[in-house]
Amino acid sequence: MKREIKILTPVGMLGYGIPEADFMRGIDAGADAVIVDAGSTDPGPYLLGLGKMIVAASALERDLRTILKGCRKRGIPLLLGSAGGPGIRAHVDETIAVIGRIAASEGWRLKVAAIYADVDKAVVLQRHEAGRIGPCASAPPATREDIETSEHIVAQMGSEPILQVLREHPGIDVVVAGRAYDPAPYAAFCQFHGIEDPGIFWHMGKIMECGANCAEPKGKVILATVRQDSFDLEPMSANERCTPLSVAAHTLYEKTRPDLLSGPGGMLDLTGATYVPLNERTVRVKGSVFRPSPKYLVKLEGAAIAGQRTIFVGGIRDPILIAQIEPFLEALRKRLGAVYPELASGAAQIHFHVYGKNGVMGALEPEKDFVPLEVGILGEVTAPTQELANAICSNARIGVLHMPYKGQMATAGNFAIPLNPPENPIGPVCRFSLYHLMEVESPLELFPSHIEEVGA
């Protein structure tokens, strides 16, 4: 047990690129572990639904090579959460395969733990029938069809499965976890080294998993020094600094509210957190409290294929049309619905995104009464088949180009199309079929693990 432990995070997302000099500065500063998040639901459900990885294999290998060299130099472990993006079994295995190739090329022999987060549909159905699954945030109640049509289902593990591996295999070189609550590897490493206050290690992990986003300007490599009652944050780039404002502001990042943060097993309460500068670049944080929940809940994430998508994109500069663009597009929707009964029935959908006029905020945009110089229109059609999506999208694009409107002067069309072909099939579209909380008997029950050796 150490009085203090140092945790180094090289980047907020594995594969996004690591400034090697800054990373090695953190290694040389005495890091006891390198921990990095490798996944997210930020890109939406398609990674989970289609089994895609969040970064290219070459980017994954580049970052892992840099990290492993630093870990080997110092003799410290690497902990990865949410391997590959959605954290499915195939991505855990592929990440370990990449680690094995790097180890073989460098002449290393590494002991690696795999922790899986995939959940069998039969388990989810049983809990659903027992009334032990409820919505997370604004998700609607789950249905049997939601579960059965899911291409993949994962659960977000807490710290317990990772902590179990560390305790049973204290000499482990790398832990590759499937879908995990982002701060979970940080919490597990702190618990392994005797840090007892969960308010401290959960808050530290929630900040650190984003790399040096809490610095100004925001960066990549950051070092945390953790002790029983507080933690310190220092970016490893000489051009960045942590301030009380920059660190406290991170509680606004990707959160519904800045004071209460839900996670597996409980709630992190930041109401009493304090942020004190130690020098111009380092901030000490203390005062956070973790409040356990009566029942241990994990978040389920499932994705199903909703249809096939085709898109078109173009721009309009005619002020007469721009001034009436919303009713124009609504009239076009009605015209298309009369031609394609699938639109009228809801089997197919069409959406127009008008960039330059409410394209980002939509109905929530407060500045509605203005006529911009030009707008861009992205039209997207989702249908049961790619052929139908292509047909509806083509008709929609022609409608934007040629449908008449009040006051029209140039009748040859007022829609500039930059791409050829003008319609582009995107392929399968996914939706989150599950974004729900499920009761578990134990924090360990859904997350099997095994140990293997890779490399030379």
ABEGO torsion letter per residue (X at the ends): XBABBBBBBABABBGAEBBAAAAAAAAAAGBABBBBBABBAAAEAAAAAAGBBABBAAAAAAAAAAAAAAAAAAGBBBBBBGBGGAGBAAAAAAAAAAAAAAAAAAGBBBBBBBBBABBBAAAAAAAAAAGABBBBEABBBBBAAAAAABABBBBBBBAAAAAAAAAABAABABBBBBBBBAAAAAAAAAAAAGBABAAAAAAAAAAAAAEAAABOBBBABBBBBBBAABBBBBBABAABBBBAAAAAAAAABGBABAABBBBBGEBBBAAABBBBBABAABBBBBGBBBBBBABBBBBBBBBBBAEBBBBBBBBBABAAAAAAAAAAAAAAAAAAAAABAAAAAGABBBBBBBBGBGAAAEAABABABBBBABBBBBBBBBBABAAAAAAAAAAAAAAAAABBBBGBABAAEABBBABOBABBBAEBBBBBABBBBBBBABAAAABBBBBBBBEX
